[in-house]
Amino acid sequence: MNKIYDIFIVGGGINGCGIARDAASRGYSVTLAEKNDLSSGTSSASSKLIHGGLRYLENYEFLLVRKALKERDTLLSIAPHIVKEFRIILPHHKGLRPAWMLKLGLMLYDSLYFSKFIKRSRSIDISSHSSQGVLLDFYSQGFEYSDCTADDSRLTILNAVDAKKLGADIHTRTFVNKIEQIDNIWEVQTTNSLSGESQTVKAKVVINATGPWVDTFLKDSYEKSSDKNIRLVKGSHIVLKKIFNHDYSYIFQNADGRIFFAIPWEGEFTFIGTTDVDFNEDIDDISASEAEISYIIESANEYFNNKISRGDVVSSWSGVRPLFENGGQKAQKVSRDYVIREDSRVDDSALVNVFGGKLTTFRQLSEDVVDLIESIIGHKKPSSTSKNHLPGGNFKAIDKEALIHDLSKKYDYLDLDYLERLYNLYGTRAELVLSKVFTIGDLGLNFGKSLYQVEVDYLMKEEFALFPEDITERRTKLYLFLNENNLKELGRYMEKNR
Ligand SMILES: Cc1cc2nc3c(=O)[nH]c(=O)nc-3n(C[C@H](O)[C@H](O)[C@H](O)COP(=O)(O)OP(=O)(O)OC[C@H]3O[C@@H](n4cnc5c(N)ncnc54)[C@H](O)[C@@H]3O)c2cc1C
């Protein structure tokens, strides 16, 4: 109770964890509380794109697109293990926009920020392209362009891991019940859902990085206001056994103007989404509705030869975008940019609220939030988050294959697919996962597929994993492959070792 932190962050999504990393790297004392698991909110439910957002050009959001494209390059260089370039096919739909307009849009997209890494767009003849045969014959012309994809949860968790390395205290399963400003110090009341223990923590600045809960938090925990600052827009994705056999993704436009993607995933799957519908229900209980699932299936069937039906859906996920409210527009038209607002300033104490944002721009958002804090509590060091690698990302993307090859020589008794999986999740930290492995038996218990005890131990010790779903849904995507017995055994092991 005696320590007074510089910064208390509420929320362990991409923004909260990004802010923790930036602030800790500048030398501020930081603590973060997340009521559930890190990234358990919107930051595990996105379309997993690190992109400028081709569709935002339609809304003339050139500055946002440029900012996001710049961040795409930064994230590629600081996290090459989890941020990857992929090629996307944009078929020309004769009933929608003219081809020249799409071409112009892509030229603009390429030139708003000249990427150091990313290939440029080009026109393609789909009927003779290597992806041929997947789309209906109606789609014979189109374009291909590049963007990046990243596992949203891993991006979030790696920020928290780095923040902790830099000195931040990260508390998961810790709900912030109440904040109260007494003179120029905040008293933050928290409850840990595992131990049931409550605590009061002091800090100069509180950051409300609760994403879609941002207004609920102000109302319930600060009793500050009943303002509606954000608009909640729900998006859902469905997962199917892979519906095409190449590495390209697709971007499609529906007749109603909505955009959706079909993206190869985890080797054996394709995910398709997203929808974009206003949401006024319980944010703590979100799932894809049957209407949304049907909408996605019907939309995909307008494009693919391989027809899909409800029975093909193996899983789905849904999330809610917290968009800054700018009144009355269609959900697709509301800006995806962020707004940072200072409130309740007393001397060097304040509350900072974060509204809106994108996964792609979290690092810049975090830097902007900490710049604001600097103006409230004083300067320490400049931000270095655009230059310093995220944990495991200290290599160049072009060297990745050679590094995996080196790893396979060192661990020649382990399966190459397993080593590749580890490298794609942990980068150079794969060696840390395997640090006590000298024979195949040292991998320990197997919990199904290629999930061994060494990885579980690593995730519990280094990446804040406490429950099976923390590992199978967020730190890896092994839930797609494991069965109920595997999960039960994993649960028993984790409970014993928690
Ligand atoms: C369907 C969909 C697709 C998207 N696709 C993309 C995309 O492809 N690319 C892109 O750039 N962006 C995308 N986005 C946007 C992006 O996902 C979000 O902007 C981002 O994840 C928001 O992060 P956040 O940290 O603000 O919120 P969250 O991730 O929701 O984090 C807030 C956290 O606060 C915690 N919390 C709430 N109240 C409390 C409390 N009282 N005490 C403690 N903790 C609390 C919650 O548990 C939660 O974990 C998408 C969004 C959606 C919904």
The ligand as an ORCA input file, in Angstrom:
! r2SCAN-3c Opt
* xyz 0 1
  C     -14.202     -8.322    -35.470
  C     -13.036     -7.414    -35.349
  C     -12.029     -7.456    -36.301
  C     -10.932     -6.616    -36.180
  N      -9.935     -6.744    -37.084
  C      -8.852     -5.951    -36.993
  C      -7.783     -6.142    -37.883
  O      -7.783     -7.058    -38.705
  N      -6.731     -5.299    -37.788
  C      -6.681     -4.296    -36.881
  O      -5.716     -3.540    -36.899
  N      -7.666     -4.122    -35.973
  C      -8.743     -4.938    -35.998
  N      -9.747     -4.828    -35.083
  C      -9.616     -3.821    -34.022
  C      -8.769     -4.334    -32.848
  O      -9.012     -5.694    -32.611
  C      -9.095     -3.520    -31.591
  O      -8.926     -2.166    -31.881
  C      -8.196     -3.848    -30.426
  O      -8.096     -5.227    -30.202
  C      -8.729     -3.151    -29.156
  O      -7.843     -3.428    -28.119
  P      -8.081     -2.842    -26.666
  O      -6.860     -3.134    -25.881
  O      -8.505     -1.430    -26.757
  O      -9.364     -3.636    -26.117
  P      -9.487     -5.127    -25.547
  O      -8.628     -6.076    -26.276
  O     -10.925     -5.460    -25.493
  O      -8.894     -5.005    -24.084
  C      -9.582     -4.414    -23.011
  C      -9.345     -5.291    -21.799
  O      -9.823     -4.624    -20.639
  C     -10.237     -5.626    -19.715
  N     -11.092     -4.998    -18.715
  C     -12.290     -4.418    -18.910
  N     -12.768     -3.910    -17.743
  C     -11.834     -4.181    -16.785
  C     -11.752     -3.929    -15.374
  N     -12.713     -3.266    -14.717
  N     -10.657     -4.367    -14.698
  C      -9.663     -5.024    -15.349
  N      -9.702     -5.297    -16.690
  C     -10.769     -4.874    -17.400
  C     -10.956     -6.633    -20.610
  O     -11.040     -7.917    -20.014
  C     -10.087     -6.615    -21.871
  O      -9.144     -7.689    -21.905
  C     -10.850     -5.678    -35.133
  C     -11.858     -5.630    -34.177
  C     -12.934     -6.505    -34.274
  C     -13.990     -6.492    -33.245
*
